[in-house]
């Protein structure tokens, strides 16, 4: 098995476990506004940054983390828009969350254009 | 009690919901790794804050609330969507903490042990997330009190 494939498998397994763990926390906690905090938990970062440090070194991972700050702002814009749409027009949650996903891409792309 | 945990809620999660979360989570982590490999750490880093399971999570929150109301004999469609909106509001507050996690990581990683940085960043995320939520709750309570007093 190639090193790339085994790294991808490790990412898949660790990512699945960590994301499921935070999903369980979100399911357990009340009130829902508090449980929602786990929807923006650093699950992908926790799952992948360790492997990135091991394969590319700490400086590469720190660059990724710097970029992640901008990704978080894009996520904030996306989550705030989703809240507004669901609160104001009451579409189904899946429709609202999927239809507004381009906001995350647009804000992230704008940041990428600004810092590249 | 301000914040509560119900362990019995875990039993309510159906097998296909576990699978959706596991597969989505795993797939996004693999995709983030591949994107970083092809486009470099700047683009790859953006995807570390990708709303991976947020759509699946919000729709499951809506479905659970709807089922809960249906068991009581009500049509819970509107209630389910309102709860999904509240969940999304919580996620928006969580994004501030997510940025805090990333900030701690990029400041400390080059000079400290990765284990220590993981611990510090996770603690920072938890502190900021809970702090932001408590602050929001306090402000909301104050606004409600002020509104009642002014009547």
Interface residues (C-beta under 8 A of the other chain):
Chain A: X7 X8 X11 X12 X13 X14 X15 X16 X17 X18 X19 X20 X23 X24 X26 X27 X28 X29 X30 X31 X32 X33 X34 X35 X36 X37 X38 X39 X40 X41 X42 X43 X44 X45 X46 X47 X48 X49 X50 X51 X52 X53 X56 X58 X59 X60 X61 X62 X63 X64 X65 X66 X67 X68 X69 X70 X71 X72 X73 X74 X75 X76 X78 X79 X80 X82 X83 X86 X87 X90 X91 X92 X93 X94 X96 X97 X98 X101 X104 X108 X111 X112 X115 X116
Chain B: X3 X4 X5 X6 X7 X9 X10 X12 X13 X18 X21 X22 X23 X24 X25 X26 X27 X28 X29 X30 X32 X33 X34 X36 X41 X42 X43 X44 X45 X46 X47 X48 X49 X50 X51 X52 X53 X54 X55 X57 X58 X59 X61 X62 X78 X80 X81 X82 X83 X84 X85 X86 X87 X88 X89 X90 X91 X92 X93 X94 X95 X96 X97 X98 X99 X101 X102 X103 X105 X106 X109 X110 X114 X118 X121 X122 X125 X129 X130 X133 X136 X137
